[in-house]
Amino acid sequence: MGSAALDLSKTEAFLKGVRIPFVSPSATEFGVLSKTFMHSPEQPTGIAQPGTAEEVATIIKHCIAEKVPFVVRTGGHDVTKSTLVANVLSINLRKLDHVQVSADKKTARVGGGILSGALLEALAPHGLEVPTAAVPSVGWLSCATMAGYTLMSPSMGLCCDSLLGAKVVDAKGEIVEASERMMKGIRGGGGNFGVIVEFTVKVHPLLEAQSGAIMYESSDPQRSWSSFLTKFQELMTKEKMPHCLSILPSLIAVPNMGPAVFAVFYWRGARDDAFQYWLKKAGSLGQAVVDLDKAVVTQSALTFTKGFEALLPPKMYGAIHSSCGSELTPEAIEVFGKYGAAMPPAGGSSINFHVLREGTPSCGKPSDFPDSVFGARRPHWMCEFIGGSGAGEEQGAEAAQWAKEIRDALAKTGAVTKFGYAATTSKEFAVVEDVFGENAAELRALKKEFDPDNVFRCTVPLMD
């Protein structure tokens, strides 16, 4: 946004006049409101905290008229550091967190700033749930508008496909109901078309769930990780997993131990014979070093995600990258094994898979999903490489370089597709054509149609 410091004194006075809270960098709550999972030296010049859609519209109109650059923030995670931009006004939507369930309990109207955990908590008393991120501090819309891979994707679909409608502050600062054409862009195209102040989401019955992490013997991480991925690919090829099941491979740098192989196991249903069959299958992917029945327990998605977040370092330095592929080829597995063994030992780095499986709700031909700009619809894996460290900037930089190197090495094998995932790729590498493939031209056309002046320029994916 340029090197000159942004003067927000006029904006601060304006917001004070219309009684919209403004938080300056010297305020105690500034650090809390600007905190992200991955630390960034860049910080906004000030933070506005609207409490209604009308207040959001007031702020956007002011920013347009006064040429004030801004960024919109919902969640408290942001692994790509996309909401931390220097010399901008940050518009924090977290006060927009209402939830209203429909009389038939099939949909809910939800405030655009709600966090994933808060949405699950609000729906639970109604016996309902939605697919949601593995970390409760993630903004639900931040996840959903980028597609939204989750543990529940095999049974409920990607988060973007649960979005039924939206109330938006558009590029003129007006509050409008999103047209179906705009919704196509919102379902996968991020915040490029306006500020979503409220959305309608499809909700699902809250079912009993079994979840946990299975740890495997990892004294030789290259051998253990490569063997695990080979068996996982064989399982995916030879057996059809039920839609209620997710088994997601992970390699995690465990402090004082090094890289360790895990499988995140999620079963949306009771502990019946089918559950036991698939739990044993998951255990056989490696040499499990835990009691399977104790590692995978009956708990809600919210409880599981809270437990997962508690394991994360309070402050991380580094970067994140991602790759996608149609299958785990021997060449890809060789790269995963080599770089997995070279994972920086300080806690914070990890390799985490998501899988879009054939026959599940959000999988098919891109033409089967004409209402979404997200084009990675055929069966594939998406893998995020978190190169991070809680020890400091130097260790974080080393971990970030490792994450980039594994991404680049996979690309050379030919095992990855053009599709990446903007939500888990550092913003400078989230190229629209690479992420959206054949849908990139449509995304650009939608951007030109709804935001021709690029009012919403500080967003993901970047459209400059």
Secondary structure, DSSP 4 states (H G I P E B T S, - for coil): --SSPP--HHHHHHHHHTT--EE-TTSTTHHHHT--SB--S---SEEE---SHHHHHHHHHHHHHHT--EEEE--S--TT-TT--TTSEEEE-TT---EEE-TTSSEEEEETT-BHHHHHHHHGGGTEE----SSTTSBHHHHHTT----TTHHHH--GGGGEEEEEEE-TTS-EEEPPHHHHHHHHHHTTSS-EEEEEEEE-EE----EEEEEEB--SSHHHHHHHHHHHHHHHHHHS---TTEEEEEEEEEETTTEEEEEEEEEESS-S-HHHHHHHHHHHTTTTB-S-HHHHEEE--HHHHHHHHHHTS-SSBEEEEEEEEESS--HHHHHHHHHHHHTS-SSTT-EEEEEEE-TTSTT-S-GGG-TT-S----SSEEEEEEEEEESS-HHHHHHHHHHHHHHHHHHHHHT-S-S---GGGS-GGG--HHHHHGGGHHHHHHHHHHH-TT-SS-SSSS---
